[in-house]
Amino acid sequence: MGRDARSTDKRSRGSPTGAIGVLDIGTSKICCLIASRTTPPRLLGLGHQRARGIKAGIVVDMAEAEQSIRAAIAQAERQARITLASVHVSISGGQLRSSHFAASAPIADNVVKDADIERLTDGARHYAERDGRSLIHLNNIAYRLDASSNLRDPRGMTGRTLTGDMHAVTADDSTVRNLRLLVERCYLDPENFVPSGLASARGVATADELRTGVVVIDIGAGTTSIAVIADGQDLFVDSVPIGGNHLTFDIMGATGTPLAEAERIKVLYGTMGEAASDEREVVTYPRAVQSEFELYQITKAQLRNLIKPRVESLLQQAMEKLVAGKMQAYGSRRIILTGGTSQLMGLSMFAGRHLEMAVRTAAPQPIVGMASSSSNPAYATLLGLLAAAANPATLPLVEQRNLAEQAGYFGRMGQWLRQSF
């Protein structure tokens, strides 16, 4: 049965028990992946479509975006021979913002139980969702119990007041609502929205890097996502409104060549490395002159000089975000570049020199049944989403409320603020 012919009541059945669906909504591409719930996961279906109606992670044309997403989902479902009802969805737009705060709750019987932790977490959730923001991610960095601090699991311990040092990621409420509506129009329930930077980090960083501290910079087509993780805890999320498309526009504007040709030049000949031959090697491109196209040439050195200022601006803004979030110390340990634009030749070496830090480019490992060509930085978010969905303990997922549940938010928030803060 085609997706367009399906009725919405099928969503209530839930996705097939043995399958996980994830959806990466980017500026340049839409990817839907269906995998088994086995260990390790096995690929069942993969859909890949050019993105339309999405700009910098925000829905700008609902109808066009819906067509792209439906096509990617249908392609994955045909391969998997499964009809999905729900998916985990990446989110990179909506001005993702990290915040840190302490949430406290009294201990009912002087012994910490699951109910105490749930009350603390629920109070933190309501506190984070304010000022027109929607909670996307919430993790407890550490617990405190009266005078004791840095506790990992306080259950069973005695005390009077339980405090959690929380990290929350929020987004503009309107962006989240539109993204949710978009997915629902494709007859799917968005189980969770996962910050794309955190998903990418899980897709490319090693276990040692996640423990000792790492900054992951995912350079997509429209935006660049930043995530900081240390001691296995998510500490920071932000983004820079620059991506690979901006490099393409720079080439197009300077040369006068069509957009598709500028993209081809960037992918095939763009480089941040320096070689003596760059002054002699030329790239030929068409440019419209009056009513005809004429061929022109540019050297690789000139091409590098065209895109260099934009790359420097991207890196500088990323570091400013880390400094503003007081996270620059983690960048001194390791920076990982990923995302489609991270494949720009010589970028990691240039970034290392420019930032005076250790920088490497990383790609995710494809899952069982996935082509080796998918071991590509462009799939970091998609495969990181799958890792999070398959093992929520590694990346706590915030269940999304439907619109009816959100309607009573302000009354509940006041109650939790009085009880827990």
N, C-alpha and C positions, 0 to 999 in steps of 0.2 A: 504493500500500500504506500502511495506517495505521501510525503509529509504534508503537502498542501491539503490532502483529502482526509487527514486524521482529525478526529474530534478531540476537544480539549479535555474531555473527561478521562482520557487514557492516562493523563499525568498522575491521577490519584492512585494508580496501581504501583507507582514507584518504578525505578529502573530495574532491569533484570538483576536478580540476586547475584549472579556471578560476574557482573560487568561494572566498570567504572567509566563514566563519561566526563571528559574535560574539554573546555572551550577557551581557546586563546584568541581574544579579539584585539587585533593590532591595527595600526594605521595602514599598513601595506598588505597584510594577509590575515585571513581568518582560518584557524586550524581547529578541527574537532578530532579528538582521539578517543577511541573506545578500547579498553584493555580488560583483561580478566582480573579477578581478585585473587589470583594465585600468587605465590611467592617463589620466584620473582614474577611480576606481572607480564602477561603475554599480549602482544598486539592483536586486536581483533579487527579493527577498522580505523582508517585514517582519511580524513577529508581536508582538502586544502584549496582555498579559493582566494582570489584577489579581493582585498577589502574595498568596499565602497560605502559611503555614508558615514565614515568614521574619520575623525581628525584629532590627533593628539589624545587619543583615548576617550573622546567624547562623541556621542551620537549627534551628527549634524544633519542627517537625512534618514529618517526612520525607515522609509520604504526601501531605499537602496541598501541600507545595512541589513535589513531583514532578508532581502533576497540573497545577499552574500552568505549570511549565516545559515539560512535554510539549505543552500546548496552544499556547504561544507558538511553540515549534519547529515544530509541525505546521502552524500558520498560515503561517509564513514559508516552509516547504518547499513548501506547496501553491502559493503565489504564484510561487516560483522554479522549480517543477517539478524540484527537486533534492533528493536525500536526503543530508543532512550525515552525516559520520562523526566530525568533531571541531570544536571551537569554542574561541575565546579567551574567557575568562570574567573578569568584574570581581569584585573582592573588596573589601569595605569593613569587614567585621567581623573578629573574632579579635585585637583589640587590635594593629592594625598599628603597627609600631615601626621607626624609623630608627636605624641605628648607623653610625658612621664608624670605620674602623681602617686600619692599614697592613699590607699583605701583601707578603712578600718571597720571592724565589726566586733561586737561583744560576743564572748563565747558563752553559749547558753548554759552548759553544765560544767564549766571549768575544764572540760576535756574537748580538744578539737576533733570535730567529726566532719564527715563529708558535707553535712548540711551547713556547717559554719563556713566552709570554703565556698560552697555554692552561693551563700548569702553575700559573702564578700565579693565574689566575681560578678554577681548580678548587680550589686550596688555600683561597682566600678563601671560596668557597661552603661548603666543609666547616666552616670556622671560624665562619661566620655561623649555620649550622644546629646550634644547641646549646641546652641548657636548655629542651627541649620546644618549640622554635620551628621553623617551616618557612620556608625562603627563598622569597620571592615575587619580589623584584626585586634586581638587583645591577648597579651601574655603576661604572666606574673614573673618578674625577674627574680624576686626573692621574697620570702616571708619573714615577718618579725612577730615574735610572741613575747609581749611585755618587754623585758630588757634583753631578750635573746634576739640575735639578728642573723641574716644570711642563712635562713633555714630553707631547705629544699622541700621537705614534706613534713608539716607540723602535725599531721593527724596522729592522734593518740597522746599528744603532749598536753600538759596542763598549763593553764594560764587564764587571764581575764580578758585580754584584748588581742585579737589577731589583726595584723596589718600586712598588707601586700604592697610591694613596690611594683607598680603596674606600668606597662608600655602599651599604648593604644594607637592604632592607625585609623584615622577618619578621612572621609571624603565629603565633598559637597553633596548634600542630600538630593538635589535635583539631578545631578549626574548619575547617582546610584539608582534613583527611581527610573530614569529613562533607560538605563542599561538593563534593569530588571524587566521593565515593560518590553524592551526589545527581545529579550530571551523568551519571555512568556508568549509573545506573538509568534514565536517559532514552536509553540506547544511544548515548552520545556520549563521545568522549575529550576531556577538557579539556587542550588543548595547553599553555596557559599560564594562570596567574592573574595579573591585572594590577591593582595598586592603583587603586581607582576615582579617587582624587584625581589621580594622574599621568595617567590616561586623560583625565579631564575637562580637565586643563591643556592637553593636546595638542589637545583639541577646541575650546577657546575663546581661548587666548592667541595673540597675533601672534608672528611670527618675531622681531621686534625686542624684544618683551617677554620672550621666552624667552632671548634673548641678554643683555639688560641686567639682568634679574632681576625676578621676579614671584612673588606669592603668590596661589594660586588656592584659594578656599574654596567648596566644592560643598555646598550645603545641601540634603540629601535629606529623605525623610520620617522616617527613623529615626535617622540619623547625619549629621554634617557632616564631610566629608573636607577635609584641608588638604594642600597640596603647595607646595613651593618649588623653583623652577628658575632657574638663572642660568648664563650662558655656555653655554646648551644642555645643561647637566648637571643631573640630578636630585639635589637636595641634602637634601630633607627630606620626610617623610610622617608624618601623625598624624591623629587624629580626635577629635571631641567628641561625646559621647553625647546630643546634642540635635538634633532635626530638626523639620520642619514639623508632624508629628503631635503634638508637644508643645504647639504653639500651639493646635491643634484641641482637645486635652484641656483646656487652660486655659479656652477659651471654653465648652466643655461643662460644666466644673465650676462656672464662675461663673454661668452662665445656667440650667443645668438642662435645656437643650435636648438632643435626641438627637444622637448622634455624627455622623450624616450631615448633619444640619442645621448643626451646628457647623462642619463642613468647608465647607459651602456658604457660610456667613457669612464664614469666613476668606478663601476664594477671591474672593468677589464684593465684599466690603466691607472686608476687612482692609487697614490702611494704617499706615505709619510716618510719613507726611507730616502736616503740620499745616495746617489751613485754618480760617478763621473760621466757615465753614458747618458744620464738624464738630459743633459744639455743638447745631445745630438739626436736622441730618439724622439720621433715625432708621431703625433696622433692626428689622423685625418678625420674631419667631420664636415657635415653639410650645414650650410647656413643660407637662409632665405635672403635673396637679393631681388628686390622688386617682385616679380611673379615667378622667379625660378630659384632653384637651389644651386649654390656654387660650393666647391670644396675648399676648405681652409685647413690650416695645420697649426698645432700647438705642441710644444715640447713637453715631455714629462715633468721637467723642472718647472715650467710655467704652470702646468696643471697643479703641481704640488703647492705652489705659491698661491693659487686660487683658493684652495680648500684649507690651507694651513690656518688662517685667522679664525675660521669657524671651529676647527678642531680645538685650537687653543682656548677659544671662548667656552666651548663645552667643558673642557677639563677644568678651567678656572672656576666656572660656575658650580661644577660638582664639588670642588674643594671648598668653595664658599659655603655651600650647603652643609658640608661636614663640620666646618668651623662654627657655623651658627648653631649647629646641634651639639657642639662640644664633642665631636666624634673623630676629630682629625688624628688622634693618637692611634686609632685602629688602622688608618690608612698607612701609617708608617710600618705596619707589620706586613700587610699584603693587600694589593688591589688586583681584583680580577675583572677583566673586560669580557663581556659576552654580548649577545644580540647580533643581529645581522650585520650592522655597520662595523662591529668590532673586527670583521674580516678584512677591513681596509689594510692593504699591505704596509707593514712597518709601523702600524699604529701603536702596538704595545711598547716597542722600543722607544718610539717618540714620546709616548706618555710617561715612560719611566724616566727619561732625561728631563722632560718638562716639569714633572712633579717631584723629581729627585726621590723616587720611591720604587720599591719592587713591584713591577706590573707584569702580569701575564694574561694572555687570551685563552679562554677555556670554552670547551664545547661539552654538552651532556653526552652521556653514554646511551646509545639507543637501547630500548627494551627488547626482549626476546621477540623475534619475528619482524623487527623493524629493520629496514635497509641500513647498511653501514653509512650510506650517504647522509642519513639523518643525524649522524654525529656531527652536528653543525650548530654553531652558536645561535643561529636563528631559531632553533627549537628549544632553547634553554628554558623559557617560560613554560612551554607546553609540557615538557617532560618533568619540570619541577612541580607543576600543578598536579601531575599524576602521582608523583612521589608524596605530595602532601595529602592527596585524597586517599591514597592507599594506606598511609600510616599517619593519621592525624596527630599522633603524639609528637611527631617531629616538627609540626607546624600547626599549632592549635587553630581550628577553623571556627569562625563565628557563624552560627546558624542565622540565616537572614529571616527577619519577620516579614510576613505579608503586610499589605497596606492596612488591612483592618486591625491587625495587632499593633501597628505603629500609631494608630489613631489615639490610643490612650496613653501615649508615652509620657506626656508632661505630668499627668497626675501621678503616675508611678515613679517618675524621677524625683518628685518632691518627697515622696514617702521614703525612697531609698537614701536620699541625701540626709533626711532627719535621722535615719537609723544608723547609717554607716559612716558619716564623715563629720 
